[in-house]
Amino acid sequence: MPSYKSARSFWLLAALLLIGGLAGSAAANALGPYVPFLKSTARIGFEPFTLDLHFMTITLGLKMGLGVLTALGLLIGYWVYRKL
């Protein structure tokens, strides 16, 4: 049975990674006109696909644009999580 601390830790990690990724992406957009290579991203993920079950339709997909500052933000978020 998972403990409360492990469940809390997962959500804290997810929140810190989200905040770090968003902050890195925002910094890349702000600095992009001055340092053009910061705007370049690699798209990873898979295209959306649809599963039709006649009574329900499910569409799943995931794409992520990973740039230099976005990756740095994710790493900083993980580092902060490890320090807490």
Distance bins in CASP14 RR format, pairs under 12 A and 6 or more apart:
PFRMAT RR
TARGET T0000
AUTHOR 0000-0000-0000
RMODE 2
METHOD distances of the structure
MODEL  1
1 7 0 0 0 0 0 1 0 0 0 0 0
2 8 0 0 0 0 0 1 0 0 0 0 0
2 9 0 0 0 0 0 1 0 0 0 0 0
2 10 0 0 0 0 1 0 0 0 0 0 0
3 9 0 0 0 0 1 0 0 0 0 0 0
3 10 0 0 0 0 0 1 0 0 0 0 0
4 10 0 0 0 0 0 1 0 0 0 0 0
4 11 0 0 0 0 0 1 0 0 0 0 0
5 11 0 0 0 0 0 1 0 0 0 0 0
5 12 0 0 0 0 0 1 0 0 0 0 0
5 84 0 0 0 0 0 1 0 0 0 0 0
6 12 0 0 0 0 0 1 0 0 0 0 0
6 13 0 0 0 0 0 1 0 0 0 0 0
7 13 0 0 0 0 0 1 0 0 0 0 0
7 14 0 0 0 0 0 1 0 0 0 0 0
8 14 0 0 0 0 0 1 0 0 0 0 0
8 15 0 0 0 0 0 1 0 0 0 0 0
8 81 0 0 0 0 0 1 0 0 0 0 0
8 84 0 0 0 0 0 1 0 0 0 0 0
9 15 0 0 0 0 0 1 0 0 0 0 0
9 16 0 0 0 0 0 1 0 0 0 0 0
9 81 1 0 0 1 0 0 0 0 0 0 0
9 82 0 0 0 0 0 1 0 0 0 0 0
9 84 0 0 0 0 1 0 0 0 0 0 0
10 16 0 0 0 0 0 1 0 0 0 0 0
10 17 0 0 0 0 0 1 0 0 0 0 0
10 81 0 0 0 0 0 1 0 0 0 0 0
11 17 0 0 0 0 0 1 0 0 0 0 0
11 18 0 0 0 0 0 1 0 0 0 0 0
11 81 0 0 0 0 0 1 0 0 0 0 0
12 18 0 0 0 0 0 1 0 0 0 0 0
12 19 0 0 0 0 0 1 0 0 0 0 0
12 77 0 0 0 0 0 1 0 0 0 0 0
12 78 0 0 0 0 0 1 0 0 0 0 0
12 80 0 0 0 0 1 0 0 0 0 0 0
12 81 1 0 0 1 0 0 0 0 0 0 0
12 82 0 0 0 0 0 1 0 0 0 0 0
12 83 0 0 0 0 0 1 0 0 0 0 0
12 84 1 0 0 1 0 0 0 0 0 0 0
13 19 0 0 0 0 0 1 0 0 0 0 0
13 20 0 0 0 0 0 1 0 0 0 0 0
13 74 0 0 0 0 0 1 0 0 0 0 0
13 77 0 0 0 0 1 0 0 0 0 0 0
13 78 1 0 0 1 0 0 0 0 0 0 0
13 79 0 0 0 0 0 1 0 0 0 0 0
13 80 0 0 0 0 1 0 0 0 0 0 0
13 81 1 0 1 0 0 0 0 0 0 0 0
13 82 0 0 0 0 1 0 0 0 0 0 0
13 84 0 0 0 0 1 0 0 0 0 0 0
14 20 0 0 0 0 0 1 0 0 0 0 0
14 21 0 0 0 0 0 1 0 0 0 0 0
14 74 0 0 0 0 0 1 0 0 0 0 0
14 77 0 0 0 0 0 1 0 0 0 0 0
14 78 0 0 0 0 0 1 0 0 0 0 0
14 81 0 0 0 0 1 0 0 0 0 0 0
15 21 0 0 0 0 0 1 0 0 0 0 0
15 22 0 0 0 0 0 1 0 0 0 0 0
15 77 0 0 0 0 1 0 0 0 0 0 0
15 78 0 0 0 0 0 1 0 0 0 0 0
15 80 0 0 0 0 0 1 0 0 0 0 0
15 81 0 0 0 0 1 0 0 0 0 0 0
15 84 0 0 0 0 0 1 0 0 0 0 0
16 22 0 0 0 0 0 1 0 0 0 0 0
16 23 0 0 0 0 0 1 0 0 0 0 0
16 73 0 0 0 0 1 0 0 0 0 0 0
16 74 0 0 0 0 1 0 0 0 0 0 0
16 75 0 0 0 0 0 1 0 0 0 0 0
16 76 0 0 0 0 1 0 0 0 0 0 0
16 77 1 0 1 0 0 0 0 0 0 0 0
16 78 1 0 0 1 0 0 0 0 0 0 0
16 79 0 0 0 0 1 0 0 0 0 0 0
16 80 1 0 1 0 0 0 0 0 0 0 0
16 81 1 0 1 0 0 0 0 0 0 0 0
16 82 0 0 0 0 1 0 0 0 0 0 0
16 83 0 0 0 0 0 1 0 0 0 0 0
16 84 0 0 0 0 1 0 0 0 0 0 0
17 23 0 0 0 0 0 1 0 0 0 0 0
17 24 0 0 0 0 0 1 0 0 0 0 0
17 64 0 0 0 0 0 1 0 0 0 0 0
17 70 0 0 0 0 0 1 0 0 0 0 0
17 71 0 0 0 0 0 1 0 0 0 0 0
17 73 0 0 0 0 1 0 0 0 0 0 0
17 74 1 0 1 0 0 0 0 0 0 0 0
17 75 0 0 0 0 1 0 0 0 0 0 0
17 76 0 0 0 0 1 0 0 0 0 0 0
17 77 1 0 1 0 0 0 0 0 0 0 0
17 78 1 0 0 1 0 0 0 0 0 0 0
17 79 0 0 0 0 0 1 0 0 0 0 0
17 80 0 0 0 0 1 0 0 0 0 0 0
17 81 1 0 0 1 0 0 0 0 0 0 0
17 82 0 0 0 0 0 1 0 0 0 0 0
18 24 0 0 0 0 0 1 0 0 0 0 0
18 25 0 0 0 0 0 1 0 0 0 0 0
18 64 0 0 0 0 0 1 0 0 0 0 0
18 70 0 0 0 0 0 1 0 0 0 0 0
18 73 0 0 0 0 0 1 0 0 0 0 0
18 74 0 0 0 0 1 0 0 0 0 0 0
18 77 0 0 0 0 1 0 0 0 0 0 0
18 78 0 0 0 0 0 1 0 0 0 0 0
18 81 0 0 0 0 0 1 0 0 0 0 0
19 25 0 0 0 0 0 1 0 0 0 0 0
19 26 0 0 0 0 0 1 0 0 0 0 0
19 70 0 0 0 0 0 1 0 0 0 0 0
19 73 0 0 0 0 1 0 0 0 0 0 0
19 74 0 0 0 0 1 0 0 0 0 0 0
19 76 0 0 0 0 1 0 0 0 0 0 0
19 77 1 0 0 1 0 0 0 0 0 0 0
19 78 0 0 0 0 0 1 0 0 0 0 0
19 80 0 0 0 0 1 0 0 0 0 0 0
19 81 0 0 0 0 0 1 0 0 0 0 0
20 26 0 0 0 0 1 0 0 0 0 0 0
20 27 0 0 0 0 1 0 0 0 0 0 0
20 28 0 0 0 0 0 1 0 0 0 0 0
20 69 0 0 0 0 1 0 0 0 0 0 0
20 70 0 0 0 0 1 0 0 0 0 0 0
20 71 0 0 0 0 0 1 0 0 0 0 0
20 72 0 0 0 0 1 0 0 0 0 0 0
20 73 1 0 1 0 0 0 0 0 0 0 0
20 74 1 0 0 1 0 0 0 0 0 0 0
20 75 0 0 0 0 1 0 0 0 0 0 0
20 76 1 0 0 1 0 0 0 0 0 0 0
20 77 1 0 1 0 0 0 0 0 0 0 0
20 78 0 0 0 0 1 0 0 0 0 0 0
20 79 0 0 0 0 0 1 0 0 0 0 0
20 80 0 0 0 0 1 0 0 0 0 0 0
20 81 0 0 0 0 0 1 0 0 0 0 0
21 27 0 0 0 0 1 0 0 0 0 0 0
21 28 0 0 0 0 1 0 0 0 0 0 0
21 29 0 0 0 0 0 1 0 0 0 0 0
21 41 0 0 0 0 0 1 0 0 0 0 0
21 64 0 0 0 0 1 0 0 0 0 0 0
21 65 0 0 0 0 0 1 0 0 0 0 0
21 66 0 0 0 0 1 0 0 0 0 0 0
21 67 0 0 0 0 1 0 0 0 0 0 0
21 68 0 0 0 0 0 1 0 0 0 0 0
21 69 0 0 0 0 1 0 0 0 0 0 0
21 70 1 0 1 0 0 0 0 0 0 0 0
21 71 0 0 0 0 1 0 0 0 0 0 0
21 72 0 0 0 0 1 0 0 0 0 0 0
21 73 1 0 1 0 0 0 0 0 0 0 0
21 74 1 0 1 0 0 0 0 0 0 0 0
21 75 0 0 0 0 1 0 0 0 0 0 0
21 76 0 0 0 0 1 0 0 0 0 0 0
21 77 1 0 0 1 0 0 0 0 0 0 0
21 78 0 0 0 0 0 1 0 0 0 0 0
22 28 0 0 0 0 0 1 0 0 0 0 0
22 29 0 0 0 0 0 1 0 0 0 0 0
22 69 0 0 0 0 0 1 0 0 0 0 0
22 70 0 0 0 0 1 0 0 0 0 0 0
22 73 0 0 0 0 1 0 0 0 0 0 0
22 74 0 0 0 0 1 0 0 0 0 0 0
22 76 0 0 0 0 0 1 0 0 0 0 0
22 77 0 0 0 0 0 1 0 0 0 0 0
23 29 0 0 0 0 0 1 0 0 0 0 0
23 30 0 0 0 0 0 1 0 0 0 0 0
23 69 0 0 0 0 1 0 0 0 0 0 0
23 70 0 0 0 0 1 0 0 0 0 0 0
23 71 0 0 0 0 0 1 0 0 0 0 0
23 72 0 0 0 0 1 0 0 0 0 0 0
23 73 1 0 1 0 0 0 0 0 0 0 0
23 74 0 0 0 0 1 0 0 0 0 0 0
23 75 0 0 0 0 0 1 0 0 0 0 0
23 76 0 0 0 0 1 0 0 0 0 0 0
23 77 0 0 0 0 1 0 0 0 0 0 0
23 80 0 0 0 0 0 1 0 0 0 0 0
24 30 0 0 0 0 1 0 0 0 0 0 0
24 31 0 0 0 0 1 0 0 0 0 0 0
24 32 0 0 0 0 0 1 0 0 0 0 0
24 38 0 0 0 0 1 0 0 0 0 0 0
24 39 0 0 0 0 0 1 0 0 0 0 0
24 41 0 0 0 0 0 1 0 0 0 0 0
24 65 0 0 0 0 0 1 0 0 0 0 0
24 66 0 0 0 0 0 1 0 0 0 0 0
24 67 0 0 0 0 1 0 0 0 0 0 0
24 68 0 0 0 0 1 0 0 0 0 0 0
24 69 1 0 1 0 0 0 0 0 0 0 0
24 70 1 0 1 0 0 0 0 0 0 0 0
24 71 0 0 0 0 1 0 0 0 0 0 0
24 72 1 0 0 1 0 0 0 0 0 0 0
24 73 1 0 1 0 0 0 0 0 0 0 0
24 74 0 0 0 0 1 0 0 0 0 0 0
24 75 0 0 0 0 0 1 0 0 0 0 0
24 76 0 0 0 0 1 0 0 0 0 0 0
24 77 0 0 0 0 0 1 0 0 0 0 0
25 31 0 0 0 0 0 1 0 0 0 0 0
25 32 0 0 0 0 0 1 0 0 0 0 0
25 38 0 0 0 0 0 1 0 0 0 0 0
25 39 0 0 0 0 0 1 0 0 0 0 0
25 41 0 0 0 0 1 0 0 0 0 0 0
25 64 0 0 0 0 0 1 0 0 0 0 0
25 65 0 0 0 0 1 0 0 0 0 0 0
25 66 0 0 0 0 1 0 0 0 0 0 0
25 67 1 0 0 1 0 0 0 0 0 0 0
25 68 0 0 0 0 0 1 0 0 0 0 0
25 69 1 0 0 1 0 0 0 0 0 0 0
25 70 1 0 1 0 0 0 0 0 0 0 0
25 71 0 0 0 0 0 1 0 0 0 0 0
25 72 0 0 0 0 0 1 0 0 0 0 0
25 73 0 0 0 0 1 0 0 0 0 0 0
25 74 0 0 0 0 1 0 0 0 0 0 0
26 32 0 0 0 0 0 1 0 0 0 0 0
26 38 0 0 0 0 0 1 0 0 0 0 0
26 69 0 0 0 0 1 0 0 0 0 0 0
26 70 0 0 0 0 1 0 0 0 0 0 0
26 73 0 0 0 0 0 1 0 0 0 0 0
27 34 0 0 0 0 0 1 0 0 0 0 0
27 35 0 0 0 0 0 1 0 0 0 0 0
27 38 1 0 0 1 0 0 0 0 0 0 0
27 39 0 0 0 0 0 1 0 0 0 0 0
27 67 0 0 0 0 0 1 0 0 0 0 0
27 68 0 0 0 0 1 0 0 0 0 0 0
27 69 1 0 1 0 0 0 0 0 0 0 0
27 70 0 0 0 0 1 0 0 0 0 0 0
27 71 0 0 0 0 0 1 0 0 0 0 0
27 72 0 0 0 0 1 0 0 0 0 0 0
27 73 0 0 0 0 1 0 0 0 0 0 0
27 76 0 0 0 0 0 1 0 0 0 0 0
28 34 0 0 0 0 0 1 0 0 0 0 0
28 35 0 0 0 0 1 0 0 0 0 0 0
28 36 0 0 0 0 0 1 0 0 0 0 0
28 37 0 0 0 0 1 0 0 0 0 0 0
28 38 1 0 1 0 0 0 0 0 0 0 0
28 39 1 0 1 0 0 0 0 0 0 0 0
28 40 0 0 0 0 1 0 0 0 0 0 0
28 41 0 0 0 0 1 0 0 0 0 0 0
28 65 0 0 0 0 0 1 0 0 0 0 0
28 66 0 0 0 0 0 1 0 0 0 0 0
28 67 1 0 0 1 0 0 0 0 0 0 0
28 68 1 0 0 1 0 0 0 0 0 0 0
28 69 1 0 1 0 0 0 0 0 0 0 0
28 70 1 0 0 1 0 0 0 0 0 0 0
28 71 0 0 0 0 0 1 0 0 0 0 0
28 72 0 0 0 0 1 0 0 0 0 0 0
28 73 0 0 0 0 1 0 0 0 0 0 0
29 35 0 0 0 0 0 1 0 0 0 0 0
29 38 0 0 0 0 1 0 0 0 0 0 0
29 39 1 0 0 1 0 0 0 0 0 0 0
29 41 0 0 0 0 0 1 0 0 0 0 0
29 67 0 0 0 0 0 1 0 0 0 0 0
29 69 0 0 0 0 1 0 0 0 0 0 0
29 70 0 0 0 0 0 1 0 0 0 0 0
30 38 0 0 0 0 1 0 0 0 0 0 0
30 39 0 0 0 0 0 1 0 0 0 0 0
30 69 0 0 0 0 1 0 0 0 0 0 0
31 37 0 0 0 0 0 1 0 0 0 0 0
31 38 1 0 1 0 0 0 0 0 0 0 0
31 39 0 0 0 0 1 0 0 0 0 0 0
31 67 0 0 0 0 0 1 0 0 0 0 0
31 68 0 0 0 0 0 1 0 0 0 0 0
31 69 1 0 0 1 0 0 0 0 0 0 0
31 72 0 0 0 0 0 1 0 0 0 0 0
32 38 1 0 1 0 0 0 0 0 0 0 0
32 39 1 0 1 0 0 0 0 0 0 0 0
32 40 0 0 0 0 1 0 0 0 0 0 0
32 41 0 0 0 0 0 1 0 0 0 0 0
32 67 0 0 0 0 0 1 0 0 0 0 0
32 68 0 0 0 0 0 1 0 0 0 0 0
32 69 0 0 0 0 1 0 0 0 0 0 0
33 39 0 0 0 0 1 0 0 0 0 0 0
35 68 0 0 0 0 1 0 0 0 0 0 0
35 69 0 0 0 0 1 0 0 0 0 0 0
36 68 0 0 0 0 0 1 0 0 0 0 0
37 67 0 0 0 0 1 0 0 0 0 0 0
37 68 1 0 0 1 0 0 0 0 0 0 0
37 69 0 0 0 0 0 1 0 0 0 0 0
38 67 1 0 0 1 0 0 0 0 0 0 0
38 68 1 0 1 0 0 0 0 0 0 0 0
38 69 1 0 1 0 0 0 0 0 0 0 0
38 70 0 0 0 0 1 0 0 0 0 0 0
38 71 0 0 0 0 0 1 0 0 0 0 0
38 72 0 0 0 0 0 1 0 0 0 0 0
39 65 0 0 0 0 0 1 0 0 0 0 0
39 67 0 0 0 0 1 0 0 0 0 0 0
39 68 0 0 0 0 1 0 0 0 0 0 0
39 69 0 0 0 0 1 0 0 0 0 0 0
39 70 0 0 0 0 0 1 0 0 0 0 0
40 65 0 0 0 0 0 1 0 0 0 0 0
40 66 0 0 0 0 0 1 0 0 0 0 0
40 67 1 0 0 1 0 0 0 0 0 0 0
40 68 1 0 0 1 0 0 0 0 0 0 0
40 69 0 0 0 0 0 1 0 0 0 0 0
40 70 0 0 0 0 0 1 0 0 0 0 0
40 71 0 0 0 0 0 1 0 0 0 0 0
41 63 0 0 0 0 0 1 0 0 0 0 0
41 64 0 0 0 0 1 0 0 0 0 0 0
41 65 1 0 1 0 0 0 0 0 0 0 0
41 66 1 0 0 1 0 0 0 0 0 0 0
41 67 1 0 1 0 0 0 0 0 0 0 0
41 68 0 0 0 0 1 0 0 0 0 0 0
41 69 0 0 0 0 1 0 0 0 0 0 0
41 70 1 0 0 1 0 0 0 0 0 0 0
41 71 0 0 0 0 1 0 0 0 0 0 0
42 63 0 0 0 0 0 1 0 0 0 0 0
42 64 0 0 0 0 1 0 0 0 0 0 0
42 65 1 0 0 1 0 0 0 0 0 0 0
42 66 1 0 1 0 0 0 0 0 0 0 0
42 67 1 0 0 1 0 0 0 0 0 0 0
42 68 0 0 0 0 0 1 0 0 0 0 0
42 70 0 0 0 0 1 0 0 0 0 0 0
42 71 0 0 0 0 1 0 0 0 0 0 0
43 62 0 0 0 0 0 1 0 0 0 0 0
43 63 1 0 0 1 0 0 0 0 0 0 0
43 64 1 0 0 1 0 0 0 0 0 0 0
43 65 1 0 1 0 0 0 0 0 0 0 0
43 66 1 0 0 1 0 0 0 0 0 0 0
43 67 0 0 0 0 1 0 0 0 0 0 0
43 70 0 0 0 0 0 1 0 0 0 0 0
44 62 0 0 0 0 1 0 0 0 0 0 0
44 63 1 0 0 1 0 0 0 0 0 0 0
44 64 1 0 1 0 0 0 0 0 0 0 0
44 65 1 0 0 1 0 0 0 0 0 0 0
44 66 1 0 0 1 0 0 0 0 0 0 0
44 67 0 0 0 0 0 1 0 0 0 0 0
44 70 0 0 0 0 0 1 0 0 0 0 0
44 71 0 0 0 0 0 1 0 0 0 0 0
45 60 0 0 0 0 0 1 0 0 0 0 0
45 61 1 0 0 1 0 0 0 0 0 0 0
45 62 1 0 1 0 0 0 0 0 0 0 0
45 63 1 0 1 0 0 0 0 0 0 0 0
45 64 1 0 0 1 0 0 0 0 0 0 0
45 65 0 0 0 0 1 0 0 0 0 0 0
45 66 0 0 0 0 1 0 0 0 0 0 0
46 60 0 0 0 0 1 0 0 0 0 0 0
46 61 1 0 1 0 0 0 0 0 0 0 0
46 62 1 0 0 1 0 0 0 0 0 0 0
46 63 1 0 0 1 0 0 0 0 0 0 0
46 64 0 0 0 0 0 1 0 0 0 0 0
47 59 0 0 0 0 0 1 0 0 0 0 0
47 60 0 0 0 0 1 0 0 0 0 0 0
47 61 1 0 0 1 0 0 0 0 0 0 0
47 62 0 0 0 0 1 0 0 0 0 0 0
47 63 1 0 0 1 0 0 0 0 0 0 0
48 57 0 0 0 0 0 1 0 0 0 0 0
48 58 0 0 0 0 0 1 0 0 0 0 0
48 59 1 0 1 0 0 0 0 0 0 0 0
48 60 1 0 0 1 0 0 0 0 0 0 0
48 61 1 0 1 0 0 0 0 0 0 0 0
48 62 0 0 0 0 1 0 0 0 0 0 0
48 63 0 0 0 0 1 0 0 0 0 0 0
49 57 0 0 0 0 0 1 0 0 0 0 0
49 58 0 0 0 0 1 0 0 0 0 0 0
49 59 1 0 0 1 0 0 0 0 0 0 0
49 60 1 0 0 1 0 0 0 0 0 0 0
49 61 1 0 0 1 0 0 0 0 0 0 0
49 62 0 0 0 0 0 1 0 0 0 0 0
50 56 0 0 0 0 0 1 0 0 0 0 0
50 57 1 0 0 1 0 0 0 0 0 0 0
50 58 1 0 0 1 0 0 0 0 0 0 0
50 59 1 0 1 0 0 0 0 0 0 0 0
50 60 0 0 0 0 1 0 0 0 0 0 0
50 61 0 0 0 0 1 0 0 0 0 0 0
51 57 1 0 0 1 0 0 0 0 0 0 0
51 58 1 0 1 0 0 0 0 0 0 0 0
51 59 1 0 0 1 0 0 0 0 0 0 0
51 60 1 0 0 1 0 0 0 0 0 0 0
51 61 0 0 0 0 0 1 0 0 0 0 0
52 58 0 0 0 0 1 0 0 0 0 0 0
52 59 0 0 0 0 1 0 0 0 0 0 0
53 59 0 0 0 0 0 1 0 0 0 0 0
64 70 0 0 0 0 1 0 0 0 0 0 0
64 71 0 0 0 0 0 1 0 0 0 0 0
64 74 0 0 0 0 0 1 0 0 0 0 0
65 71 0 0 0 0 1 0 0 0 0 0 0
65 74 0 0 0 0 0 1 0 0 0 0 0
66 72 0 0 0 0 0 1 0 0 0 0 0
66 73 0 0 0 0 0 1 0 0 0 0 0
66 74 0 0 0 0 1 0 0 0 0 0 0
66 75 0 0 0 0 0 1 0 0 0 0 0
67 73 0 0 0 0 1 0 0 0 0 0 0
67 74 0 0 0 0 1 0 0 0 0 0 0
67 75 0 0 0 0 0 1 0 0 0 0 0
68 74 0 0 0 0 0 1 0 0 0 0 0
68 75 0 0 0 0 0 1 0 0 0 0 0
69 75 0 0 0 0 0 1 0 0 0 0 0
69 76 0 0 0 0 0 1 0 0 0 0 0
70 76 0 0 0 0 0 1 0 0 0 0 0
70 77 0 0 0 0 0 1 0 0 0 0 0
71 77 0 0 0 0 0 1 0 0 0 0 0
71 78 0 0 0 0 0 1 0 0 0 0 0
72 78 0 0 0 0 0 1 0 0 0 0 0
72 79 0 0 0 0 0 1 0 0 0 0 0
73 79 0 0 0 0 1 0 0 0 0 0 0
73 80 0 0 0 0 1 0 0 0 0 0 0
73 81 0 0 0 0 0 1 0 0 0 0 0
74 80 0 0 0 0 0 1 0 0 0 0 0
74 81 0 0 0 0 0 1 0 0 0 0 0
75 81 0 0 0 0 0 1 0 0 0 0 0
75 82 0 0 0 0 0 1 0 0 0 0 0
76 82 0 0 0 0 0 1 0 0 0 0 0
76 83 0 0 0 0 0 1 0 0 0 0 0
77 83 0 0 0 0 1 0 0 0 0 0 0
77 84 0 0 0 0 0 1 0 0 0 0 0
78 84 0 0 0 0 0 1 0 0 0 0 0
END
